[in-house]
Amino acid sequence: MAQADIGLIGLAVMGQNLVLNMNDHGFQVAVYNRTHQKTKDFINGAAKDTQIQATYSIEELVGQLKSPRIVMLMVKAGEVVDHFIQQLLSHLTPGDIIIDGGNSRYIDTNRRVTELKAQGIRYIGSGVSGGEAGARNGPSIMPGGETSAWPAVKPILQAIAAKAEGQACCQWVGNGGSGHYVKMVHNGIEYGDMQLIAEAWQLLREGLKLDDDTVADIFKQWNQGVLDSYLIEITAEILATKAEDGSLLVDKILDSAGQKGTGKWTGISALDTGIPLTLVTEAVFARCLSARKAERQRAASIFQKSVNDTISTEQETIIQQIHDALYASKIISYAQGFMLMREAAKEYGWSLEYGNIALMWRGGCIIRSQFLGEIKQAFEKKPQLENLLLDDFFAQAIQKTESNWRKAVIFGIERGIPTPAFNAALAFFDGYRSERLPASLLQAQRDYFGAHQYERIDRARGEFFHTDWTGRGGNAASSTYQV
């Protein structure tokens, strides 16, 4: 039996499809799953008549690999990853490579890279996006970790990745947990995109009272323009899908959203680094609110909606307003996401190539969309760009859509339709473009009750002052610091 180029542990849907993808591209793959029957079913099913090799122990898996041995983990994040690493260590030798292709938290990946390097094992934490179809036909892959391992895994990962503009949607991200961090931010933006689309759907359907077929057609049309993206595409298909009784299938789905944690992790990282990732965090909280279904039902029986259903504006005009609100808010979401990655890069010493990240997200992944090409161009023109909103293309797009964006938000407010992500995006924009904010009052309040001190606009930055606001506090002041 020929030695395998790579071994893969974990034959759930993503693992199986990645293996088949690798086989299609001429790579010899050995597979292992903790449940032996799953391995047998795979080999006798989807992998039948391929060159994929089944193994039934970690020792057998490692024994079938070429040197340096490359083992990819596609298992549940957390303790399970550490469990398999420990099992592998007794069979690997210095220079061998472990790739974690699951949704591990970047903090864990930082730790594992360091711990395994001390033992001579090269570790890569790689985000993989695209779901079942992406894994089978070409996902977006975001590898980071031990840089010396990249040349060995690059031919495999770039071969199986999606392609955009003739380039693989798989580039080296950086050291440590940077690959999983970029995937985490990708997932956070995904949370935001999905919430924005859901809000647009509710405005069209409940606010404008459009029939289901018309709404599905609107999303289909939107997918032909600046909103062209995978999520808009599948939304149009979902909204055209009927249940057995001919009614809209989505209406039979419980309106209680699940989540696996990556959006929450993104919000936590934003709080830790002081980045105003307002849209993504609102999207996470919107899911949390949706999960309180029984409580919402009780509240709905108490607080009846009392809104004016009169629509004085032309229907097509309002549809365009909602379109523009969706587009502008989407720009804000990506601007915030790249702000977060820039700050994390400073904190962890990562050299992130933001144009490459945009390229990796152009194909294969869940948030793939037309304007990621514009993001790539923005960072190619100015690699140190502080914020996407300062790029000419995105500044002009916001200026063009701002008026309609505001009107769409007002439309939702007037009809009692919650649009937390639209609102958060607009509030961020208004704050970001404000030369002066009411934070001066906050600083005065902090100094009043806690003697926390403040800076003055007529003095040099870094010079702090305290006022005895009551005439009874004296001149003692608290130390100044930032969390």
Disulfide bonds with the S-S distance in Angstrom:
none
